[in-house]
Amino acid sequence: MHALEELRELTGDENGAQRVAWTNVWERARDFLRAQMQGTGAEEEIDEAGNQWFTLRGDSERALLIGGHMDSVPNGGWLDGCLNVLAGVEVVRRIAEDGTPPVTVRLVSWADEEGARFGRSLFGSSAAAGSMQDQEELRALKDRDGVALPDAVQEHGVDLDGALAARSQLEHAAAYLELHIEQGPVLESMDLPLGVVLGTFGVERSRFTWRGQAAHAGSTPMDKRRDALAGAAKLALYIREIAAEVGGGAVCTSGGVVTKPGIVTSVVETAEQLLDQRHLDAEALARMLSMAREAADRFAAEENIEVQWERIWSIEPILFDETLIGFADEAVREVAGTSHRLPSGPLHDAAEVSRAGIPTVMLFVQSLRGLSHTKLEDTKREHLELSVQALDKLATKTLAWLADRTA
């Protein structure tokens, strides 16, 4: 708790956390982490993608990884990301005090989980997992000041062309554990401090472009209009029905609509609508997208307009390891009495590690009011303490499991 408070003072201001990746404040946070790890005997290394590793050598090269991220969004919360890593510090410190572990233990602070500066999330973990396949797109990214991503990362010792060499860091990885604030309201609504994460939602992100006819707002009768925005508005409301019908935690969001000509005296001629759909089940996610596209065609016909669809981005659902989920359930029950399993809507570095074939699980700790990515983000102190205890028990169970498998 002292470390969390100290980091908040060091890297935040009256507007919240300012640990945006590839900035001086982020480097300040990494220096802070480095200082926290002193005395553990862990060896530090920064890999080709900028990920910060601390390795406590064990009797076997096989490694238990504990990780998270120190970066934040601008004006972010004081716990998002850094709780994962600083809790990991406590666990590694305890393991080190107990003597040489049966397998190697590694703490990792992933570089640029948030993607706040350039819009590319999970930078470091995707490089280590080998799923960073968009180098050309990354080269073209610029921040709001016009600084290109390759130039920004180079200032912090990362050569974009060589970032995929970070894959070697996972060569001996045998399990990965991550603690995170929930960033949602589920645990609070159930009056539970902790939960076990089943996996991360798959995502379908689409652009619907509606085309009608611009016309004078004063002289065009309502029944003669070809209003592109009417189609977008109908779809924005209908996605609620899609989520309800599919169920299973489905979520759909119409996150932005840009209209042209965009003046109050003209009927909308074109409307570009962004749609985000998420589910833990791949078939359900595909069904959600199909329902949205069918509805868009129907609404276009009703409004005498046209609609086109294109996929912007997609990622398949990631399901975490059943054995580790069982250990996590046991750990949560031991410290909190009751456990609850739930999916994660937001993406996490853990999804990239799991995608690489490494057994993975996450713990969630309750978020007050379900708020995150804001200075209002908070969690009760007693729940934070329980979360670190649960992570420690989970690490102990996982170490014993790995030791048995190594013997």
C-alpha positions as CSV (number, residue, x, y, z in Angstrom):
1,M,0.0,0.0,0.0
2,H,2.9,2.4,0.8
3,A,4.4,1.7,-2.6
4,L,1.2,2.3,-4.4
5,E,0.7,5.6,-2.6
6,E,4.3,6.6,-3.3
7,L,4.0,5.8,-7.0
8,R,0.8,7.9,-7.2
9,E,2.6,10.9,-5.8
10,L,5.6,10.3,-8.1
11,T,3.8,9.8,-11.4
12,G,0.4,11.6,-11.0
13,D,-1.1,15.0,-10.6
14,E,-4.5,16.5,-9.7
15,N,-5.9,15.0,-12.9
16,G,-4.8,11.5,-12.2
17,A,-2.0,9.1,-13.3
18,Q,0.2,10.3,-16.1
19,R,2.3,7.1,-16.7
20,V,1.8,7.1,-20.5
21,A,4.2,4.7,-22.2
22,W,7.2,6.0,-24.0
23,T,7.3,9.2,-21.9
24,N,9.6,10.4,-19.1
25,V,7.0,9.9,-16.5
26,W,6.7,6.2,-17.5
27,E,10.5,5.9,-17.2
28,R,10.2,7.4,-13.7
29,A,7.7,4.6,-12.9
30,R,10.1,2.0,-14.2
31,D,12.9,3.4,-12.1
32,F,10.6,3.2,-9.1
33,L,9.9,-0.5,-9.9
34,R,13.6,-1.1,-10.2
35,A,14.2,0.3,-6.7
36,Q,11.4,-1.8,-5.3
37,M,13.1,-5.0,-6.5
38,Q,16.4,-4.2,-4.9
39,G,17.4,-6.8,-2.3
40,T,15.4,-9.6,-3.9
41,G,18.3,-11.0,-5.8
42,A,16.4,-10.8,-9.0
43,E,18.3,-9.9,-12.2
44,E,16.9,-7.0,-14.3
45,E,16.7,-7.1,-18.1
46,I,14.9,-4.9,-20.6
47,D,14.1,-6.8,-23.8
48,E,13.9,-5.8,-27.4
49,A,10.3,-4.6,-27.1
50,G,10.9,-2.5,-24.0
51,N,9.5,-5.0,-21.5
52,Q,11.1,-4.9,-18.0
53,W,12.0,-8.3,-16.6
54,F,13.2,-9.3,-13.1
55,T,14.4,-12.9,-12.9
56,L,14.8,-14.8,-9.6
57,R,16.7,-18.0,-10.5
58,G,15.3,-21.3,-9.3
59,D,16.3,-24.9,-9.4
60,S,14.8,-25.2,-12.9
61,E,14.9,-23.0,-16.0
62,R,11.2,-23.5,-16.3
63,A,9.6,-20.2,-15.2
64,L,6.6,-18.9,-13.4
65,L,5.8,-15.5,-14.8
66,I,3.9,-12.8,-12.8
67,G,3.2,-9.6,-14.7
68,G,1.3,-6.5,-15.4
69,H,2.0,-3.0,-16.8
70,M,3.2,0.2,-15.2
71,D,1.8,2.5,-18.0
72,S,-1.5,4.3,-17.7
73,V,-3.8,6.3,-19.9
74,P,-3.6,10.1,-19.6
75,N,-5.4,11.3,-16.4
76,G,-5.8,7.6,-15.5
77,G,-6.5,5.7,-12.3
78,W,-3.9,5.1,-9.6
79,L,-4.3,1.3,-9.6
80,D,-4.8,0.3,-13.3
81,G,-1.7,-1.7,-14.2
82,C,0.7,-0.8,-11.4
83,L,-1.3,-2.8,-8.8
84,N,-0.5,-5.9,-10.9
85,V,3.3,-5.2,-10.9
86,L,3.7,-4.0,-7.3
87,A,1.7,-6.9,-6.0
88,G,4.1,-9.1,-8.0
89,V,7.0,-7.4,-6.2
90,E,5.6,-8.5,-2.9
91,V,5.2,-12.1,-4.0
92,V,8.7,-12.3,-5.5
93,R,10.1,-10.7,-2.3
94,R,8.4,-13.3,-0.2
95,I,9.5,-16.2,-2.5
96,A,13.1,-14.9,-2.4
97,E,13.0,-14.8,1.4
98,D,12.0,-18.4,1.5
99,G,15.1,-19.5,-0.4
100,T,15.7,-20.8,-3.9
101,P,12.4,-21.6,-5.6
102,P,11.9,-25.0,-7.3
103,V,11.5,-23.2,-10.7
104,T,12.6,-19.8,-11.8
105,V,10.3,-16.9,-11.0
106,R,10.1,-13.8,-13.2
107,L,8.3,-10.5,-12.8
108,V,7.5,-8.6,-16.0
109,S,6.3,-5.1,-16.5
110,W,4.9,-5.1,-20.1
111,A,5.6,-2.1,-22.2
112,D,2.7,0.0,-23.5
113,E,-0.3,-2.2,-22.5
114,E,-2.7,0.8,-22.8
115,G,-1.7,2.1,-26.3
116,A,-2.6,5.6,-25.1
117,R,-0.1,7.5,-27.1
118,F,-0.3,5.8,-30.5
119,G,-3.5,3.7,-30.3
120,R,-1.7,0.4,-30.4
121,S,-2.5,-1.6,-27.2
122,L,-0.5,-4.6,-25.9
123,F,2.7,-3.6,-27.6
124,G,5.2,-5.4,-25.5
125,S,3.2,-8.5,-24.7
126,S,2.2,-9.0,-28.4
127,A,5.9,-8.7,-29.4
128,A,6.9,-11.3,-26.8
129,A,4.0,-13.6,-27.8
130,G,4.9,-13.4,-31.5
131,S,1.5,-12.0,-32.4
132,M,2.8,-8.5,-33.4
133,Q,2.3,-8.9,-37.2
134,D,1.4,-5.3,-38.1
135,Q,4.9,-3.7,-38.3
136,E,4.0,-1.7,-41.4
137,E,0.9,-0.2,-39.7
138,L,2.9,0.5,-36.6
139,R,5.5,2.4,-38.6
140,A,2.8,4.7,-39.8
141,L,1.3,5.6,-36.4
142,K,1.9,9.1,-35.0
143,D,0.9,10.8,-31.8
144,R,-1.1,14.0,-31.5
145,D,2.1,16.0,-31.8
146,G,3.1,14.2,-35.1
147,V,5.8,12.1,-33.5
148,A,6.1,8.7,-35.3
149,L,5.9,5.5,-33.1
150,P,9.3,4.2,-34.3
151,D,11.0,7.4,-33.3
152,A,9.3,7.5,-29.9
153,V,10.2,3.9,-29.0
154,Q,13.7,4.5,-30.3
155,E,14.2,7.2,-27.6
156,H,13.6,4.5,-25.0
157,G,16.0,2.0,-26.5
158,V,13.5,0.0,-28.7
159,D,14.1,-0.7,-32.4
160,L,10.7,-1.5,-33.9
161,D,12.2,-3.8,-36.5
162,G,13.8,-5.9,-33.8
163,A,10.9,-5.9,-31.3
164,L,9.8,-9.4,-32.2
165,A,13.1,-10.8,-30.8
166,A,11.4,-10.4,-27.4
167,R,9.8,-13.8,-28.2
168,S,12.9,-15.4,-26.6
169,Q,11.7,-14.3,-23.2
170,L,8.9,-16.8,-23.2
171,E,11.1,-19.8,-24.2
172,H,11.0,-21.3,-20.7
173,A,7.7,-19.9,-19.5
174,A,5.5,-22.5,-17.9
175,A,2.7,-20.4,-16.3
176,Y,1.6,-16.8,-16.2
177,L,-0.3,-15.0,-13.4
178,E,-1.8,-11.5,-13.4
179,L,-3.8,-9.5,-10.9
180,H,-5.9,-6.6,-12.1
181,I,-8.6,-4.3,-10.9
182,E,-11.9,-5.4,-12.4
183,Q,-12.6,-2.1,-14.1
184,G,-16.3,-3.0,-14.1
185,P,-19.2,-3.2,-11.6
186,V,-19.8,-7.0,-11.4
187,L,-17.9,-7.8,-8.2
188,E,-19.2,-4.7,-6.4
189,S,-22.8,-5.6,-7.3
190,M,-22.3,-9.0,-5.8
191,D,-20.5,-7.6,-2.7
192,L,-17.5,-9.7,-3.4
193,P,-13.9,-8.5,-3.1
194,L,-12.2,-10.9,-5.6
195,G,-13.0,-12.9,-8.6
196,V,-11.3,-15.4,-11.0
197,V,-11.1,-14.5,-14.7
198,L,-12.2,-17.1,-17.2
199,G,-10.7,-15.4,-20.2
200,T,-10.9,-12.2,-22.3
201,F,-13.7,-11.4,-24.7
202,G,-13.3,-11.7,-28.4
203,V,-13.9,-8.4,-30.2
204,E,-15.4,-7.5,-33.5
205,R,-14.9,-3.9,-34.4
206,S,-16.7,-2.6,-37.5
207,R,-17.4,0.5,-39.5
208,F,-20.9,1.0,-41.0
209,T,-21.1,3.7,-43.6
210,W,-24.6,5.0,-44.3
211,R,-25.3,7.0,-47.5
212,G,-28.4,9.0,-48.1
213,Q,-29.1,12.4,-49.7
214,A,-28.3,15.9,-48.4
215,A,-31.3,18.2,-48.6
216,H,-32.4,21.4,-47.0
217,A,-33.6,20.9,-43.4
218,G,-36.4,23.4,-43.8
219,S,-37.9,22.5,-47.2
220,T,-37.7,18.7,-47.3
221,P,-40.8,17.0,-45.9
222,M,-40.1,14.2,-43.3
223,D,-41.5,11.4,-45.5
224,K,-39.3,12.5,-48.5
225,R,-36.0,12.4,-46.6
226,R,-33.1,9.9,-47.2
227,D,-31.4,10.5,-43.9
228,A,-28.2,8.5,-43.4
229,L,-28.3,9.2,-39.6
230,A,-31.7,7.5,-39.3
231,G,-30.1,4.2,-40.2
232,A,-27.2,4.7,-37.8
233,A,-29.6,5.7,-35.0
234,K,-31.8,2.6,-35.5
235,L,-28.7,0.3,-35.4
236,A,-27.4,2.1,-32.3
237,L,-30.6,1.2,-30.4
238,Y,-31.0,-2.3,-31.9
239,I,-27.6,-3.5,-30.7
240,R,-29.2,-3.6,-27.2
241,E,-31.6,-6.3,-28.5
242,I,-28.7,-8.2,-30.0
243,A,-26.8,-8.3,-26.7
244,A,-30.0,-9.3,-24.8
245,E,-30.9,-12.1,-27.3
246,V,-27.4,-13.6,-27.5
247,G,-26.8,-13.3,-23.7
248,G,-23.8,-14.8,-22.0
249,G,-22.4,-11.4,-21.1
250,A,-22.6,-10.0,-24.7
251,V,-21.9,-6.3,-25.0
252,C,-22.3,-4.0,-28.0
253,T,-21.3,-0.4,-28.3
254,S,-22.0,2.2,-31.0
255,G,-18.9,4.2,-30.1
256,G,-18.9,7.0,-32.6
257,V,-20.9,8.5,-35.5
258,V,-19.5,11.1,-37.8
259,T,-22.0,12.8,-40.1
260,K,-21.6,14.9,-43.3
261,P,-22.3,17.7,-44.2
262,G,-22.6,18.0,-40.4
263,I,-24.6,21.2,-40.3
264,V,-27.9,21.8,-38.6
265,T,-29.6,23.0,-41.8
266,S,-29.0,19.9,-43.9
267,V,-30.3,16.3,-43.8
268,V,-27.4,14.0,-43.2
269,E,-25.9,12.6,-46.4
270,T,-23.3,10.2,-45.0
271,A,-22.9,8.8,-41.5
272,E,-19.9,6.7,-40.5
273,Q,-20.7,4.6,-37.4
274,L,-18.2,2.6,-35.4
275,L,-19.5,-0.6,-33.7
276,D,-17.7,-2.7,-31.0
277,Q,-19.1,-6.1,-30.1
278,R,-17.6,-8.5,-27.5
279,H,-18.3,-12.0,-26.2
280,L,-16.3,-14.9,-24.6
281,D,-17.7,-17.4,-27.1
282,A,-16.5,-17.3,-30.7
283,E,-19.8,-18.6,-32.2
284,A,-21.8,-16.1,-30.2
285,L,-19.6,-13.3,-31.3
286,A,-20.0,-14.3,-35.0
287,R,-23.7,-14.4,-34.5
288,M,-23.8,-10.9,-33.0
289,L,-21.9,-9.5,-36.0
290,S,-24.2,-11.3,-38.4
291,M,-27.3,-9.9,-36.6
292,A,-25.9,-6.4,-36.8
293,R,-25.2,-6.7,-40.5
294,E,-28.6,-8.1,-41.3
295,A,-30.3,-5.4,-39.2
296,A,-28.3,-2.7,-41.0
297,D,-29.5,-3.9,-44.4
298,R,-33.1,-3.9,-43.1
299,F,-32.8,-0.4,-41.7
300,A,-31.2,0.9,-44.9
301,A,-34.2,-0.4,-46.9
302,E,-36.7,1.1,-44.4
303,E,-35.0,4.6,-44.8
304,N,-34.3,4.3,-48.5
305,I,-30.6,4.7,-48.0
306,E,-27.5,2.6,-48.6
307,V,-25.2,1.0,-46.1
308,Q,-21.7,-0.6,-46.4
309,W,-19.9,-2.7,-43.8
310,E,-16.2,-3.2,-43.2
311,R,-14.2,-4.9,-40.4
312,I,-11.8,-2.6,-38.7
313,W,-10.2,-5.1,-36.3
314,S,-11.0,-8.4,-34.6
315,I,-9.5,-10.7,-32.0
316,E,-10.7,-14.1,-31.0
317,P,-11.8,-14.9,-27.4
318,I,-9.1,-16.2,-25.2
319,L,-9.9,-18.9,-22.6
320,F,-7.6,-19.2,-19.6
321,D,-6.1,-22.5,-18.3
322,E,-8.6,-24.7,-16.3
323,T,-6.0,-25.9,-13.9
324,L,-4.8,-22.4,-13.0
325,I,-8.4,-21.3,-12.8
326,G,-9.0,-24.0,-10.2
327,F,-5.9,-22.8,-8.2
328,A,-7.1,-19.2,-8.4
329,D,-10.6,-20.3,-7.1
330,E,-8.9,-22.0,-4.1
331,A,-6.7,-19.0,-3.4
332,V,-9.6,-16.6,-3.5
333,R,-11.8,-18.7,-1.2
334,E,-8.9,-19.1,1.3
335,V,-8.5,-15.3,1.7
336,A,-12.0,-14.1,1.0
337,G,-14.4,-17.0,1.8
338,T,-16.2,-16.9,-1.6
339,S,-15.0,-16.9,-5.2
340,H,-16.8,-15.9,-8.4
341,R,-15.8,-16.7,-12.0
342,L,-16.3,-14.0,-14.6
343,P,-15.0,-13.0,-18.1
344,S,-13.0,-9.9,-18.8
345,G,-14.4,-7.4,-21.3
346,P,-11.2,-5.3,-21.5
347,L,-8.1,-6.8,-23.1
348,H,-5.1,-7.6,-21.0
349,D,-1.5,-8.6,-21.6
350,A,-2.5,-12.0,-20.1
351,A,-4.5,-12.6,-23.3
352,E,-1.4,-12.3,-25.4
353,V,0.6,-14.6,-23.2
354,S,-2.2,-17.2,-23.3
355,R,-2.4,-16.9,-27.1
356,A,1.3,-17.9,-27.1
357,G,0.3,-21.3,-25.5
358,I,1.4,-20.5,-22.0
359,P,-1.0,-21.6,-19.2
360,T,-2.5,-18.3,-17.9
361,V,-5.0,-17.0,-15.3
362,M,-6.0,-13.7,-13.9
363,L,-7.4,-12.5,-10.6
364,F,-9.8,-9.5,-10.4
365,V,-10.2,-7.3,-7.4
366,Q,-13.4,-5.2,-7.0
367,S,-13.5,-1.7,-8.5
368,L,-15.6,0.9,-6.6
369,R,-18.5,2.1,-8.9
370,G,-16.9,0.0,-11.7
371,L,-14.8,3.0,-12.7
372,S,-11.4,2.9,-14.4
373,H,-9.3,5.0,-16.7
374,T,-10.3,8.0,-14.6
375,K,-8.8,9.7,-11.5
376,L,-12.0,8.5,-9.7
377,E,-10.8,4.9,-10.0
378,D,-10.5,3.3,-6.6
379,T,-10.6,0.0,-4.6
380,K,-11.0,-0.4,-0.8
381,R,-7.8,-0.8,1.0
382,E,-8.8,-4.1,2.6
383,H,-9.7,-5.5,-0.8
384,L,-6.3,-4.5,-2.2
385,E,-4.6,-6.3,0.7
386,L,-6.8,-9.4,0.1
387,S,-5.8,-9.3,-3.6
388,V,-2.1,-9.4,-2.8
389,Q,-2.7,-12.3,-0.4
390,A,-4.7,-14.2,-3.0
391,L,-2.0,-13.6,-5.7
392,D,0.6,-14.9,-3.2
393,K,-1.4,-18.1,-2.5
394,L,-2.0,-18.6,-6.2
395,A,1.7,-18.3,-6.8
396,T,2.5,-20.8,-4.1
397,K,0.0,-23.4,-5.6
398,T,1.3,-22.8,-9.1
399,L,5.0,-23.2,-8.0
400,A,4.1,-26.5,-6.4
401,W,2.3,-27.7,-9.5
402,L,5.2,-26.7,-11.7
403,A,7.7,-28.4,-9.4
404,D,5.7,-31.6,-9.6
405,R,5.6,-31.4,-13.4
406,T,9.4,-30.7,-13.5
407,A,10.4,-33.6,-11.2
